[in-house]
Every structure is written in C-alpha cells, then in structure tokens.
Amino acid sequence: MEEISKFCAVALHGFLGSPLHWRNIEKKLNQKGIDTDWLVPDLFDVGPLSSDFSWEKWCENLVEIIRQHFGTKKVSILGYSLGGRLALNALFYNHNLFNNVVLLSTNPGFLKSREERKVWEKKWEKIFLEESSPRKIIEMWNEQDIFLNESPVAKDIFLEELKVSFNANSRRLWAQAFSQWSLTQHLFSLEDLTKMSQPHWIWGFGEKDTKYMEIKKQMERIGIPGDYLTFPNSGHRILMTDESQIVNFLSLNRL
C-alpha cells in the first residue's frame, strides 16, 4: 500500500488574528484522519516573524525557520488576508521552498493610489498606538468596507479574541505592521505575479466581501494565475465563518 505523506505547511494568520484560526483548521483535518505537520507562527508576538522586521528581513527569517523545521522538504504555504500578503512576499523571496500556495482574502497589491494608501496606513498606525480601548478599536476597524457584510457572530468572536491579546506590546506590533508590511512596498509587482506559473496557486474569496470580489475580477482580468474559489457564506473573515468548507477543500485536494 502506498504511504500517504504528511500535509506539511506554513500557515499565516491575518491582522489582529492569531495562530488559533489556522490551528482550528489543522485540528479538523486531523479529525478527518489527515496527518499534518504545520508551522503556525504568532505574527504579533516578539520574535523573528513579528512586524519588528520589514519584508526582506522577515522573509529571510521565515526561510531559515522553514529549513530548520522541515529540512529540504517542499511545503505548502497558506495565508489569510495580511498573512496572504506575507506568504506572497515569501514566495517571491524564495519560491523553491513551496509546492502549493493557498491565499484567502488576499490583496496581491491593487491600489487606487499609493499616496492614499500611505495616508490610510499612517492613520491606523496612530490609532493603534494611542487608543487604549480594544472595543473602540475593533468598532472602528469593523467600519471598513470589507467588513460591511460580515456576520455579527464573526465580529463578536473577533472582539473577544482581541481582548485576550490586547496589550502595550501587541499594540506596538500591530501599529508597526502598517509601515513594515505596507501594501505599497511588496517585494514583487502585479506584473511579476502574472509571470508565475509555479508553484500551484489557489485563491479564495468570500462572496459577501464585495471589495475583494472586485479585486478577484481584476486579478482574472490581468491574468494572475491560479484556481479561484468563492466561499458563498463568507465575507472577508473566511477562516472564522467557513472553517468546514476550507477543511473539506484542503482534505479533498491533499495539498
């Protein structure tokens, strides 16, 4: 009988998120009998994969950690939202490490205006440094267009998780992420993306996330490669609202 290998992956959570979101997915894969070896770092805890490091140094640190953990084995890289952008930069830094890429609710670099984006990033950096109420921060954060159709349950869960991780150090790292991991400073361009055929790409978007569904259309229009999936029951926070569909997809595809 042919031996089924482990599902080896690096999984990167989103802004204000935690490793718990991907760990929940991994646990359900294990319950389906799938053996996994996942590296799921906390991006907003002090360490080599925090926002203390900008794109290139962060990618260098990730490559070193992957090699220490997995050796020469190629792995999948899974990313949600900000974690998807981190995954993309890691891929362009060293694509030879990865055999599959799964990116959920990820903007690869579409901007209406670089200057407007920089102003937006500076505004939020200031808010996270100065605002001491987690409830007020999440209320302001949830007012953004991408969360307009989000379920109340997802918003409540997000607030409770934020309360647990909310402290002076996490606020500093969240604030730094806007400059260190700016959408305006990726290590690649959209044109670079159109030329990448390997590894295997999979993009997933919540159907209720109208802003990112428009980004999906733009990606298809300019020819960014990969399989495009739509999650009909989800807005932007796919990992919190569509765990079962993600688990089924990953188990069936056996990345």
C-alpha contacts under 8 A as a table, 3 or more apart, distances in Angstrom:
res1	aa1	res2	aa2	distance
5	S	35	D	7.71
6	K	34	I	7.48
6	K	35	D	5.11
6	K	36	T	5.15
6	K	37	D	6.48
7	F	34	I	7.37
7	F	35	D	6.22
7	F	36	T	4.60
7	F	37	D	6.11
7	F	38	W	7.70
7	F	254	R	7.15
7	F	255	L	6.65
8	C	36	T	5.88
8	C	37	D	4.74
8	C	38	W	5.61
8	C	75	V	5.32
8	C	76	S	6.33
9	A	36	T	7.97
9	A	37	D	6.53
9	A	38	W	4.79
9	A	39	L	6.27
9	A	75	V	5.11
9	A	76	S	4.48
9	A	77	I	5.47
9	A	78	L	7.03
10	V	38	W	5.66
10	V	39	L	4.71
10	V	40	V	5.98
10	V	66	I	7.97
10	V	75	V	7.18
10	V	76	S	6.34
10	V	77	I	4.80
10	V	78	L	6.09
11	A	22	W	6.53
11	A	38	W	6.94
11	A	39	L	6.28
11	A	40	V	5.04
11	A	41	P	7.51
11	A	77	I	5.93
11	A	78	L	4.54
11	A	79	G	5.77
11	A	83	G	7.92
12	L	19	P	7.42
12	L	22	W	7.64
12	L	40	V	6.26
12	L	41	P	6.81
12	L	43	L	7.73
12	L	77	I	7.93
12	L	78	L	6.15
12	L	79	G	4.73
12	L	80	Y	6.42
12	L	83	G	4.58
12	L	84	G	7.02
12	L	86	L	7.65
12	L	87	A	7.29
13	H	17	G	5.90
13	H	18	S	5.97
13	H	19	P	6.08
13	H	21	H	7.01
13	H	22	W	6.91
13	H	42	D	7.81
13	H	43	L	7.50
13	H	79	G	6.24
13	H	80	Y	5.44
13	H	81	S	7.41
13	H	82	L	7.17
13	H	83	G	4.94
13	H	84	G	7.95
14	G	17	G	5.07
14	G	18	S	7.33
14	G	79	G	7.69
14	G	80	Y	5.39
14	G	81	S	5.14
14	G	82	L	4.73
14	G	83	G	4.92
14	G	84	G	7.72
15	F	81	S	7.31
15	F	82	L	5.68
15	F	83	G	7.49
15	F	174	W	7.52
16	L	44	F	7.98
16	L	162	L	6.87
16	L	174	W	7.19
17	G	21	H	7.46
17	G	158	F	7.89
17	G	161	E	7.83
17	G	162	L	7.80
18	S	21	H	6.25
18	S	42	D	6.05
18	S	43	L	7.55
18	S	44	F	7.92
19	P	22	W	5.70
19	P	23	R	6.11
19	P	40	V	5.76
19	P	41	P	6.26
19	P	42	D	5.61
20	L	23	R	4.83
20	L	24	N	6.00
21	H	24	N	5.44
21	H	25	I	6.88
21	H	239	L	6.26
21	H	240	M	7.01
22	W	25	I	5.06
22	W	26	E	6.26
22	W	40	V	7.20
22	W	239	L	7.47
23	R	26	E	4.93
23	R	27	K	6.04
23	R	40	V	7.41
24	N	27	K	5.15
24	N	28	K	6.39
25	I	28	K	5.30
25	I	29	L	6.33
25	I	243	E	6.44
25	I	246	I	7.57
25	I	247	V	6.09
26	E	29	L	5.05
26	E	30	N	6.28
26	E	36	T	7.19
26	E	38	W	7.68
27	K	30	N	5.07
27	K	31	Q	6.31
28	K	31	Q	4.90
28	K	32	K	6.43
28	K	247	V	6.78
29	L	32	K	5.10
29	L	33	G	6.68
29	L	34	I	5.46
29	L	35	D	7.69
29	L	36	T	7.83
29	L	247	V	6.19
29	L	251	S	6.67
30	N	33	G	5.07
30	N	34	I	4.85
30	N	35	D	5.89
30	N	36	T	6.94
31	Q	34	I	7.23
32	K	251	S	7.92
34	I	251	S	7.34
41	P	49	L	7.32
42	D	45	D	5.70
42	D	49	L	7.65
42	D	50	S	7.60
43	L	49	L	5.75
43	L	50	S	4.77
43	L	51	S	7.09
44	F	50	S	5.41
44	F	51	S	6.91
44	F	170	S	5.99
44	F	173	L	5.88
44	F	174	W	6.86
45	D	50	S	6.15
45	D	169	N	7.96
45	D	170	S	6.80
45	D	173	L	7.72
46	V	49	L	7.86
46	V	50	S	5.90
46	V	52	D	7.80
47	G	50	S	5.57
48	P	52	D	7.81
48	P	53	F	7.38
48	P	58	W	6.99
48	P	61	N	6.01
48	P	62	L	7.78
49	L	52	D	7.86
49	L	53	F	7.21
49	L	58	W	5.93
49	L	61	N	6.73
49	L	62	L	6.74
50	S	53	F	6.33
50	S	58	W	7.70
50	S	173	L	7.18
51	S	54	S	6.64
51	S	173	L	5.65
51	S	174	W	7.49
51	S	176	Q	5.99
51	S	177	A	5.25
51	S	180	Q	6.24
51	S	181	W	7.31
52	D	173	L	6.95
52	D	176	Q	7.14
52	D	180	Q	7.51
53	F	57	K	5.85
53	F	58	W	5.22
53	F	180	Q	6.65
54	S	57	K	5.85
54	S	58	W	5.76
54	S	180	Q	4.53
54	S	181	W	6.10
55	W	58	W	5.18
55	W	59	C	6.10
55	W	86	L	7.87
55	W	89	N	7.10
55	W	180	Q	6.85
55	W	181	W	6.22
55	W	186	H	7.22
55	W	187	L	7.19
56	E	59	C	5.17
56	E	60	E	6.23
56	E	93	Y	7.56
56	E	187	L	7.51
57	K	60	E	4.96
57	K	61	N	6.20
58	W	61	N	5.12
58	W	62	L	6.25
59	C	62	L	5.02
59	C	63	V	6.18
59	C	89	N	7.07
59	C	90	A	5.18
59	C	93	Y	6.55
60	E	63	V	5.27
60	E	64	E	6.41
60	E	93	Y	7.88
61	N	64	E	5.22
61	N	65	I	6.29
62	L	65	I	5.07
62	L	66	I	6.07
62	L	90	A	7.56
63	V	66	I	5.15
63	V	67	R	6.22
63	V	90	A	7.80
63	V	94	N	7.64
63	V	97	L	7.97
64	E	67	R	5.24
64	E	68	Q	6.21
65	I	68	Q	5.05
65	I	69	H	6.12
66	I	69	H	5.15
66	I	70	F	5.71
66	I	71	G	7.21
67	R	70	F	5.35
67	R	71	G	4.56
67	R	72	T	6.45
68	Q	71	G	5.75
70	F	73	K	5.71
70	F	74	K	7.88
73	K	97	L	7.58
74	K	96	N	7.56
74	K	97	L	5.07
74	K	98	F	5.10
74	K	99	N	5.87
75	V	97	L	6.51
75	V	98	F	4.92
75	V	99	N	5.75
75	V	100	N	7.07
76	S	98	F	5.50
76	S	99	N	5.60
76	S	100	N	4.58
76	S	101	V	5.79
76	S	102	V	7.70
76	S	255	L	7.01
77	I	87	A	6.57
77	I	98	F	6.67
77	I	100	N	6.37
77	I	101	V	5.05
77	I	102	V	6.39
78	L	83	G	7.91
78	L	84	G	7.04
78	L	87	A	7.07
78	L	101	V	5.98
78	L	102	V	4.74
78	L	103	L	5.95
79	G	82	L	7.52
79	G	83	G	4.48
79	G	84	G	3.77
79	G	85	R	7.35
79	G	86	L	7.44
79	G	87	A	5.88
79	G	102	V	6.32
79	G	103	L	4.93
79	G	104	L	6.22
79	G	106	T	7.86
80	Y	83	G	4.77
80	Y	84	G	4.72
80	Y	103	L	5.92
80	Y	104	L	4.67
80	Y	105	S	5.97
80	Y	106	T	6.40
80	Y	239	L	7.61
81	S	84	G	5.02
81	S	85	R	6.70
81	S	103	L	7.66
81	S	104	L	6.15
81	S	105	S	4.89
81	S	106	T	4.51
81	S	107	N	7.16
82	L	85	R	5.11
82	L	86	L	6.31
82	L	106	T	6.90
83	G	86	L	4.96
83	G	87	A	6.09
83	G	106	T	7.99
84	G	87	A	4.93
84	G	88	L	6.22
84	G	103	L	5.18
84	G	104	L	6.59
84	G	105	S	7.56
84	G	106	T	5.28
84	G	107	N	7.83
85	R	88	L	5.02
85	R	89	N	6.35
85	R	106	T	6.37
85	R	107	N	6.95
85	R	108	P	6.36
86	L	89	N	5.26
86	L	90	A	6.23
86	L	181	W	7.94
87	A	90	A	5.04
87	A	91	L	6.08
87	A	103	L	7.95
88	L	91	L	5.00
88	L	92	F	6.36
88	L	108	P	7.53
89	N	92	F	5.21
89	N	93	Y	6.07
89	N	186	H	6.60
89	N	187	L	5.90
89	N	188	F	7.08
90	A	93	Y	4.93
90	A	94	N	6.24
90	A	95	H	7.41
91	L	94	N	5.34
91	L	95	H	4.51
91	L	97	L	7.88
91	L	98	F	7.30
92	F	95	H	5.65
92	F	187	L	7.10
92	F	188	F	6.80
93	Y	187	L	7.59
94	N	97	L	6.30
95	H	98	F	5.83
95	H	199	P	7.52
96	N	99	N	7.79
98	F	101	V	7.32
98	F	199	P	6.62
99	N	198	Q	7.75
99	N	199	P	5.05
99	N	200	H	6.46
100	N	199	P	5.39
100	N	200	H	4.73
100	N	201	W	6.14
100	N	202	I	7.93
100	N	255	L	6.76
101	V	199	P	6.90
101	V	200	H	6.08
101	V	201	W	4.92
101	V	202	I	6.07
102	V	201	W	6.24
102	V	202	I	4.78
102	V	203	W	5.99
102	V	204	G	7.65
103	L	106	T	5.97
103	L	201	W	7.95
103	L	202	I	6.23
103	L	203	W	4.91
103	L	204	G	6.16
104	L	203	W	5.87
104	L	204	G	4.53
104	L	205	F	5.97
104	L	238	I	7.26
105	S	203	W	7.83
105	S	204	G	6.18
105	S	205	F	5.11
105	S	206	G	7.04
105	S	212	Y	6.82
105	S	236	H	5.96
105	S	237	R	7.59
105	S	238	I	7.34
106	T	203	W	7.80
106	T	205	F	7.92
106	T	212	Y	7.87
107	N	110	F	6.50
107	N	212	Y	7.36
107	N	215	I	7.05
108	P	190	L	7.12
109	G	183	L	6.15
109	G	184	T	7.44
109	G	186	H	7.60
109	G	189	S	7.38
109	G	190	L	6.56
110	F	190	L	7.88
110	F	215	I	7.22
111	L	114	R	6.33
111	L	117	R	7.34
112	K	116	E	7.69
113	S	116	E	5.19
113	S	117	R	6.22
114	R	117	R	5.11
114	R	118	K	6.25
114	R	184	T	6.22
115	E	118	K	5.10
115	E	119	V	6.31
116	E	119	V	5.14
116	E	120	W	6.17
117	R	120	W	4.98
117	R	121	E	6.12
117	R	183	L	7.79
117	R	184	T	7.44
118	K	121	E	5.05
118	K	122	K	6.15
118	K	182	S	7.98
118	K	184	T	7.53
119	V	122	K	5.14
119	V	123	K	6.17
120	W	123	K	5.13
120	W	124	W	6.41
121	E	124	W	5.31
121	E	125	E	6.07
121	E	178	F	5.27
121	E	179	S	6.96
121	E	182	S	7.59
122	K	125	E	5.03
122	K	126	K	6.26
122	K	178	F	7.19
122	K	179	S	7.67
123	K	126	K	5.34
123	K	127	I	6.39
124	W	127	I	4.90
124	W	128	F	6.19
124	W	175	A	7.11
124	W	178	F	7.45
125	E	128	F	5.41
125	E	129	L	6.36
125	E	174	W	7.65
125	E	175	A	4.32
125	E	176	Q	6.77
125	E	178	F	6.13
125	E	179	S	7.90
126	K	129	L	5.20
126	K	130	E	6.10
126	K	175	A	7.13
127	I	130	E	5.26
127	I	131	E	5.52
127	I	137	I	7.75
127	I	175	A	7.95
128	F	131	E	5.69
128	F	132	S	7.94
128	F	137	I	7.50
128	F	171	R	5.72
128	F	172	R	7.34
128	F	174	W	6.88
128	F	175	A	5.40
129	L	171	R	6.14
129	L	172	R	6.27
129	L	175	A	6.19
131	E	134	P	7.90
131	E	136	K	7.79
131	E	137	I	6.92
133	S	136	K	5.31
133	S	137	I	6.30
134	P	137	I	5.08
134	P	138	I	6.14
134	P	159	L	7.48
134	P	162	L	6.68
134	P	163	K	6.07
134	P	166	F	6.75
135	R	138	I	5.32
135	R	139	E	6.09
135	R	159	L	6.73
135	R	163	K	7.90
136	K	139	E	5.09
136	K	140	M	6.24
137	I	140	M	5.24
137	I	141	W	6.06
138	I	141	W	4.82
138	I	142	N	5.90
138	I	159	L	6.42
139	E	142	N	5.23
139	E	143	E	6.54
140	M	143	E	5.34
140	M	144	Q	7.63
141	W	144	Q	6.08
142	N	147	F	5.66
142	N	148	L	7.42
142	N	155	K	7.62
143	E	147	F	6.74
143	E	148	L	6.82
144	Q	147	F	5.75
144	Q	148	L	6.75
145	D	148	L	5.30
145	D	211	K	7.03
146	I	149	N	7.51
146	I	209	D	5.63
146	I	210	T	6.94
146	I	211	K	5.86
146	I	212	Y	7.33
146	I	235	G	7.52
146	I	236	H	6.20
147	F	150	E	5.03
147	F	209	D	7.11
147	F	235	G	6.89
147	F	236	H	6.42
148	L	209	D	7.92
149	N	208	K	5.92
149	N	209	D	6.74
149	N	235	G	6.10
150	E	154	A	6.86
150	E	155	K	7.19
150	E	208	K	7.52
150	E	209	D	7.91
150	E	234	S	7.41
150	E	235	G	5.27
150	E	236	H	7.10
150	E	237	R	7.52
151	S	154	A	5.39
151	S	155	K	6.61
151	S	235	G	7.78
152	P	155	K	5.07
152	P	156	D	6.15
153	V	156	D	5.12
153	V	157	I	6.20
154	A	157	I	5.17
154	A	158	F	6.10
154	A	237	R	7.44
154	A	240	M	6.33
154	A	241	T	6.70
155	K	158	F	5.07
155	K	159	L	6.26
156	D	159	L	5.15
156	D	160	E	6.34
157	I	160	E	5.23
157	I	161	E	6.23
158	F	161	E	5.20
158	F	162	L	6.11
159	L	162	L	5.02
159	L	163	K	6.28
160	E	163	K	5.25
160	E	164	V	6.73
161	E	164	V	5.32
161	E	165	S	6.64
162	L	165	S	5.28
162	L	166	F	5.70
163	K	166	F	5.19
165	S	170	S	6.90
166	F	170	S	6.12
166	F	171	R	6.79
167	N	170	S	5.40
167	N	171	R	6.11
168	A	171	R	5.19
168	A	172	R	6.28
169	N	172	R	5.10
169	N	173	L	6.34
170	S	173	L	5.06
170	S	174	W	6.00
171	R	174	W	5.09
171	R	175	A	6.05
172	R	175	A	5.14
172	R	176	Q	6.14
173	L	176	Q	5.02
173	L	177	A	6.23
174	W	177	A	5.27
174	W	178	F	7.35
175	A	178	F	5.95
175	A	179	S	7.82
176	Q	179	S	5.62
176	Q	180	Q	5.89
177	A	180	Q	5.04
177	A	181	W	5.18
177	A	182	S	7.14
178	F	181	W	5.76
178	F	182	S	5.36
179	S	182	S	5.05
181	W	185	Q	7.22
181	W	186	H	7.72
182	S	185	Q	5.47
182	S	186	H	7.18
183	L	186	H	6.14
186	H	189	S	7.17
188	F	192	D	6.06
188	F	193	L	7.48
189	S	192	D	5.06
189	S	193	L	6.62
190	L	193	L	5.06
190	L	194	T	6.65
190	L	224	I	7.96
191	E	194	T	5.25
191	E	195	K	6.85
192	D	195	K	5.43
192	D	196	M	6.81
193	L	196	M	5.36
193	L	224	I	5.90
193	L	225	P	7.60
194	T	197	S	7.97
194	T	222	I	7.32
194	T	223	G	5.69
194	T	224	I	4.43
194	T	225	P	6.25
195	K	224	I	7.77
196	M	199	P	7.86
196	M	225	P	7.05
197	S	200	H	7.20
197	S	225	P	6.48
197	S	226	G	7.96
198	Q	201	W	7.53
200	H	226	G	6.75
201	W	225	P	6.89
201	W	226	G	4.40
201	W	227	D	6.30
202	I	226	G	5.28
202	I	227	D	4.75
202	I	228	Y	6.07
202	I	229	L	7.44
203	W	226	G	6.80
203	W	227	D	6.13
203	W	228	Y	4.91
203	W	229	L	6.04
204	G	228	Y	5.97
204	G	229	L	4.61
204	G	230	T	5.75
204	G	231	F	7.12
205	F	209	D	7.42
205	F	212	Y	6.81
205	F	213	M	6.57
205	F	216	K	7.57
205	F	228	Y	7.95
205	F	229	L	6.37
205	F	230	T	5.05
205	F	231	F	6.04
205	F	235	G	7.90
205	F	236	H	7.26
205	F	238	I	7.66
206	G	209	D	5.34
206	G	212	Y	7.77
206	G	213	M	7.36
206	G	230	T	5.80
206	G	231	F	4.71
206	G	232	P	6.21
206	G	233	N	7.07
206	G	234	S	4.55
206	G	235	G	4.59
206	G	236	H	5.62
206	G	237	R	7.70
206	G	238	I	6.31
207	E	210	T	6.88
207	E	213	M	6.55
207	E	230	T	5.91
207	E	231	F	5.67
207	E	232	P	4.93
207	E	233	N	6.97
207	E	234	S	6.06
207	E	235	G	6.17
208	K	232	P	7.09
208	K	233	N	7.29
208	K	234	S	5.77
208	K	235	G	4.34
208	K	236	H	7.40
209	D	212	Y	5.61
209	D	213	M	6.13
209	D	234	S	7.36
209	D	235	G	4.36
209	D	236	H	5.25
210	T	213	M	5.01
210	T	214	E	6.31
211	K	214	E	5.32
211	K	215	I	6.56
212	Y	215	I	4.71
212	Y	216	K	6.11
212	Y	236	H	7.72
213	M	216	K	4.92
213	M	217	K	6.45
214	E	217	K	5.06
214	E	218	Q	6.39
215	I	218	Q	5.01
215	I	219	M	6.16
216	K	219	M	5.06
216	K	220	E	6.28
217	K	220	E	5.18
217	K	221	R	6.04
218	Q	221	R	4.90
218	Q	222	I	6.34
219	M	222	I	5.51
219	M	223	G	6.18
219	M	224	I	5.37
220	E	223	G	5.09
220	E	224	I	5.96
220	E	225	P	7.83
221	R	224	I	7.88
231	F	234	S	5.69
231	F	238	I	7.64
231	F	242	D	7.43
231	F	245	Q	7.85
233	N	241	T	7.42
233	N	242	D	6.94
234	S	237	R	6.85
234	S	238	I	5.61
234	S	241	T	5.96
234	S	242	D	6.41
235	G	238	I	6.46
237	R	240	M	5.61
237	R	241	T	6.44
238	I	241	T	5.24
238	I	242	D	5.35
238	I	243	E	7.33
239	L	242	D	5.91
239	L	243	E	5.67
239	L	246	I	7.80
240	M	243	E	6.38
242	D	245	Q	5.53
242	D	246	I	6.37
243	E	246	I	5.20
243	E	247	V	6.09
244	S	247	V	5.09
244	S	248	N	6.11
245	Q	248	N	5.07
245	Q	249	F	6.05
246	I	249	F	5.10
246	I	250	L	6.12
247	V	250	L	5.23
247	V	251	S	5.98
248	N	251	S	5.16
248	N	252	L	6.02
249	F	252	L	5.31
249	F	253	N	6.14
250	L	253	N	5.28
250	L	254	R	5.85
250	L	255	L	6.70
251	S	254	R	5.18
251	S	255	L	7.93
